[in-house]
Amino acid sequence: MSDQIYQAASVRRPPLNFRLVAMIVASAMFMEQLDATVLATALPTMARDFGVSAPSMSVALTSYLLSLAIFIPASGLIADRYGSRTVFRSAIAVFVAGSIFCALAPNLFCLVLARLLQGLGGAMMMPVGRLVLLRTVDRKDMMNAMSWLLVPALIGPILGPPVGGLIVTYLDWRWIFYINVPIGILGFTLVSIYIEDFKGTTRKRFDTVGFILSGIALGSLLFGFESSSRSGEGAFALFLIAIGLLFGIAYLKHAKRHPSPIMDFSLMKIPSFGTSVIAGSLTRITQGAQPFLLPLYFQLGFGLSAAKAGQLVTAAAIGSMAMKAFAPRILRRFGFRSSLVFNGVIATVGYALCALFRPDWPLGLIFAILAMCGFFMSFQFTAYNTVAYDEIDRDRMSAATSFYTTFQQLMLSLGICIGALALHTSMSFTGSHTPQLQDFSAAFLFVTAISITATFWNLRFSKTAGADISGHRGAATDHGGH
């Protein structure tokens, strides 16, 4: 029965339409990713307007994370019940409405309420947008489509700080939220026209207890990871992480008994999916740490202005954009396994090179290295996020997208935590009150040392993993995927 819903996928649209679908989904995700990182730059200015201290403004960030943590696990089930187009379109509308309320907020309390609403929209946009793509695009076009989709997720956090700096410097901070309105209206219109409305074939009982347990667990973990990146909040962060782990264990026990848990850990038994989640999570430690470490590195360590540091960091975004033209060809030639193994080492070692950056290095060389890092890391996540669904049955696709997106968000936040922890640990050893060049070097080496362990998991992919998607046919005969 489920197959009947998807049989039309190959005849539904002209062959080139997968790019349009991918760009519609990517635009919505870019709006969300940009918003999340632009805000961090504007917090000191917003604090002055609201008459509060700058540190107290962090609740504007954590309230959004709380919404993500609570609602992402439920997104797949909601999309199955009400239809992927309906939910995706509603998510855009809720996000835009939240953005308008944020822009109009007269005080911090109202801003936090608006951010909670915005987070509800964002939580639905990420996994449901990916689900729309997986259900709309033919397998032969999936690699191309996913390479378009992953670009905003990588460049949003990188472009956010410089864009935020420009808005705060030359416009009112409220424009950070107003710029989402035209993007959202365009996305809502295009989704209404071009996206089909898929619904699940079976109606599952909503896992209310699991929803509560997972929300507390994930919310506490995300809060804890985020708090650990700020000085003076170590004890509070450890308390939150402990609460998150405790409720996480309680959820795992509950999930074993529930017929349709809100986060289905049995998906991890599927080889390509489970391996992609673990290897991708380890790699995201580095990806999460970079937007935190690099701007600080260039401003505190090199003495560059915020604008100049922002220009340097955009190099990774340029590399990410360049990748999408090459990913399908590379994977067709070498296959997923070999590509993930070798490219993963190159991408991680590339970011480890950041530890060697010094103020007397030519800025052009630093820019080129960061662009290279963006290229290879973008390829890595495009491959992970595509091969993960190679063996997923159609009727479990929504559960898989919710599960994958939850871990993606969690590990990016953990990357910030580990980057900050490594920086502060190095400072305590050197006895410095402000981060020195060697402290940043230690932090880069530490996060990349964790991510390089993903290589062992990449080797566990089957040589034929994702062959139907990539078009790679040499794995069965060449012993190495080449």
N, C-alpha and C positions, 0 to 999 in steps of 0.2 A: 504493500500500500504506500509506504514512504517513497518507493522508487517512482511511483506515478507522479508524485509532486515534482520530482526533479527531472523527469524525462524531457520536459520542454526546454531544458537549459540549453541544449545544443542547437535549437532552432528558433529560439525566442528572439534573438537580436542579430543584427549584422555583425560580422566577425570583429570589426574595429570597436564595437561599442563597449568592450570590456575596459578600455582606457577611460571612457566617459564615466562608467560606474566607479572605477577605481579613484578617479579624481574627485568625484562627488563625495565619496566616503573620506578620502584623504583631506579634503578641504574642511570638513567638519572636525576631523581629528586635529588638524593644524590649528584651527580656531581655539580648541581646548588646550592644546599643548602650549601655544604661545601665551594664552591668558594666564596659565599657571605660573609661568616663569617671569612674565613681564611684571606681575604684581610685586614680586620680591624686591625689585628695584625701587618701587614707589612707596614702600612702607614707611620710611622716615618722613616723607612729605605728607602722607596721609595721617601719620601720628600727630604732626603739628596742627593739621586742620581739625582733627578730632579732640585735640587737647589732652592726649594721652602720651605715655612714654613709648618710644620706638619698640622696645622688647615686647610690650603688651600687644603689639599689632600682629605678633606671630600667630595669634588665635585665628586671624583671617586666613592663614595658610592651613592650619591644622583642622579647622572646621570643614574645609573642602575635602581634605584627606579622609575625614570621618565619613562624609557622605559617600565617597568612593568605596571605602572599605565595607560599608553596610550594603550598598546596592549592587556593586559589580557581580557578586555571586548569584544574585537573583535575576540578572539581566537575560540570560539565556532562556530560562523558564518563562519569563514574561513575554519575550519575543515569540516563543512557541505558542503561547496562549492567545496573544492579541495580534500577531503578525509582525514580521520583521520591518516592513515599510512603516506600518503604523507606529511602532515603538521607536524606530530611528527618527522619524519625522517629529514625534512628540518629544524625544530627547533633545533635538535641536531647539524646539520651541521653548522647552523648560530652561535650557541653558541660556538662551537669549533673554528670556524673562528674568532669570536670575542676574544676568549681566546688567540689565536696565535697573533693577532694584539696587544692585551694588553701586552703580553710578549715582543713584539718587540718595544713597544712604546718608542720613544726617549725623549719625554717630556710629561708634564701633559695634554696639549691640545690633543695630539694624544691618550693618555690613555682614556680621557673622551669620545672621539669619538668611540673608541673601546668598551668601557663599554656600550655605547648606543646600539651598535650592539649586544653585548653579552646579554643585557637586552631584546632585541627583541626576541632572541632565547629562553631565560628563560621564557618570558611571554607566549610563545606558549607551552613550555614543560609542565608546571604545569597543566593547565586545560585540554589540549589535552591528556596528559598522563593518567589523571584520566578518561577521556572520552573513551579512548582506552580500559581501564580495564572494565568499565561499559558496554561497547558494546560487549566485547569478552567473559567475564566470566559468567557462569550460575549463577542464583540467589542463588542456594544452595551452591555454592562455594564462593559467594561474601564476606562473613565474613572473611574467611581465606585469600582471596586475598587482601582485604583492610588492614588487619593487617600487611601483608608484606609491602604494599605500604606506610603505614604511618610511618614506622620506620625511613627511611632517612629524612623525614621532621622534625622529633623530634631530631635525633642524629646529623644531619648536623650542626646546630648552636652550639651544645655542643662540638663536636669534632673540630670545626673550629679553635678556639683560640690556643689549644695546638699544632695542626698540623701546623698552621701558625708560631708559635714560633719556632718549630723545623726547618722549611724550612728557615726562616730568620736567624736563628742561624748557621745552618750548610750548607746551600745552598744559591744560589742567589734567591732574591725575585721573579724573573721571573718564577721560577719553580712552583709557585702558580698557574700560568695559563697553563704551559706546561703539568702538570699532568692531565689536562682535555682532552688532545689529545687522548691518548690511550683508556681512558674510553669512549670518544665520538665515536671513530672509532668502538669499540666493540659494543656499543649501536646501532649505525647506521646499522651495519651488521645484528645484531639480529632482529631489527625492520623490516628490509627488508625481512628476512626469515620467521618470525613467526607472524607478526602482519597483520591482514587483513585490507583492505582499504574501510571503510564505508563512504558513502556520504549521505547527507540529501536528503529527498524525494522531497522537494519543494525548489525552488530558491527564497530567500527573497531579497528584495531591501535593499542595505547596508545603514545603518543609519549614513550618513556622519555628520550631525549636532550633533547627539547624540555622535558620536565618538569624536568630538572636545570638546563638553561640558564635557563629562565624563573624557576625558584625562586631561583637565585643572583642573577639580574638584579633581580627584583622585591624580594627580601629586602634586597639591598644598597641599592637606591633608597629603600625604606621606612625602613630603619635610618638611612640618610644624612639623609633629610629630617627624621626625628624627632630625630636628634642635633644637627642645625643649630639647633634651637630652644633648645638649652641652651648657656650661655656656656662658653667654654673648650674646646669640642669642634669648632671650625670646621675644623681641618685633618683630623681624623678623618672628619668628615662629608663633606668634599670627596673624600677617598680612597674612601669607600664609594660615593658617587655616581658616581665615575669607574669603579669596578669594575662597578657596575650598568649603566652605559651600555655598557661594553665587552662584557659578557655579553649585553646586550640586542641589540647589533649582531650578535653571533654567533648569537643565537636567530633573528633575522630572516633571516639567510642560510640557516639550517637549515630554517626554516618554508617557504621557497620550494621546497625539495626534497621535503619530507615530504607524503604524500598526505592525511593527517589530522592537522595540527599541533595541539598542545594549546591554542594561542591562534591562532585563524584570522584573520589580518589581511586576508584577502580580503573579510571582512564589511564592511570600511570602504568598499568600492566600492558598497555598497547605499546610495542617497542618504539616505533618512531615518535610517538607523542611523548612518552615518558622520558626518553633520552633527550628530546628537544627541550622539554621543560627543565631538566636538570642542567644540561650543558648551557642552555640559554640563560638560566638563572645565574650561573657562575660568571658568565661573560658580562651580564648586566651589572655586576658589581663595579666593573671598570666604567661602563657606560654611565651609570648613575653618579659616580664620583667626579667625572670630568667637569660637568657644568658647575660644580661646587668648587673644585680645586683650581681650575685654570684661571678664572677671573681674579681670584685671590692671589695666585702665583704671579700674575703679570702686574697687578697693582701694588701688592705689598713687597714682593721679591724683586721686581724689576723697576718699580717706581713709575709705571706707566699710568696715564690717566684712564678713567673708566671707559671713555670713548675709544681710546687706542686699544685697550685690552679687549673691548667688545669687537673691534674690527679684526683682531687676531683670531679670536675664538670663532668667528664666522667662517674661517677656513674649513673647519670640519663640516659645516653645512654645504659648502661648495663641493667638497669631496663626496658627500652623501648624494648630492644631486647627480654628479657625474657617474655614479655607480650604476644607476638603473638601466643604462644602455648596455652594460657589459654583463650583468648577472645572468640573464638567460643563456647567453653564448657560453659563458664559463661553465655553467652547470650542465649544459648539453654536452660539452666536451669531456668534462671530468666527473660528473655525477655529484650528488650531494655529499657522500661520505668523504671522498678525497678533498673536495672543495672546502668543507667545513674544517677538516683536520689542518690542512696547510694554511688556508686563509685565516683560521682562528689564531694560529701561532703568529702570523705576520701582523694581524690587527692588534693583538695584545702586546707584542714586542714594540710595535710602533708607539703605543701609548707609554710604554716603559721608557722610551727615548726622551719623553718629556722630563724625566728626572735629570737629564743632562743639560737642559736649557739653562743658559746663563745670560745676564744682561749684555755681555759683549758679543753674543751671537747675532748675526744679521737677521733682522726681522723677517726678511724674505724667506730665509731658510726655515725659520720657525713656522711661518705661514704654510710653506710647502709640506713640512712634516705633518702638521695638523690636518691639512687637506688630504694627505695620504691616509692618515688615521681614520678620518671620516669616511673615506672611500671603502676601506677594507672592513671597518666595523659595520657600516651600512649593509654591505654584502652579507656579512655574517648573520645579521638579524633577518634580512630578507630570506635567506636560506632556512634558518630555524623556523620562522613563522610560516613558511610554506610546507616544509617536509613534516611538520608536526601533525598536519591533518591528512597525511597520505593514507593512513590506515583507519581513519575514523569513519564509522558508518554514518550515513546521512541523518538518521534519526537521533544520533548522539552529538551532532555537530554543534548545536546550541550549548549543550553542557560543556563541550570541549572549549569553545571560545570563551565562555565565562571563566572556566578554570584557568586557562592559559593567561587571560588578561589579568586575573587576580594576582597570579604569581609574578607577572611582568611588573605590575605596579609595586608590589611588595619588594622585589629585588632592586628596583631602581632606587627606592627609598633607603633600602639597606646599604646600597652603594654610597649614598651621601653619608650615612652613619659611619661606615667603615673608613671612608676617606677622612672624615672629621676626627675619628678616634685615632687613626694613624698619625694625623698631623699633631694632635694634642699630646700623644704619647711621645713622639719625637721631641716636642718642645720641652716636655718634662725631663727628658734625658739630657738635653743640652742646656736646660735651665733658662731658656729664653722666654720672655713674656709676650713677644710677638713672633709670628712664624718667620723663620729664616729660610734661605735657599735650601739648605740641607734638610730642613724639616719637610718642605714640599717634595724634595727628591725621595725622601723615605716614604712619604705617603703614596706617591705614584708607584714606587716599586712594590709596596705592600699590596695595593689593590690589584695590580697586574699579576702579582704572584698568585693571588687567589684565582683570577680569571684564567690563567694558563692551565689550571687543572681541568678545565673543560675539555682539553685535548683528549684525556683518557675516556671521557664519555663520548666524544665525537668518533673515536675509534670503534665504539660499540654499534654505530649505525650499520645496517646491512649495506653491502655494496650495491644492492639494487633498490635501496630506499629512494622513493620519489621518482623512479625511472619514468613512469607514465607522465609525470608532471614536467620533468626536465627534458625528456626526449633522449636521455643518455642510455645507450644500448650496449656499451662495452664492458659493463661490470661482470657479466657472467663468463667472459672469456679472457680478460686481461689481467686478472689477479690483483690489480691495484686500482682499478677504476680509471686508468689512463688510456 
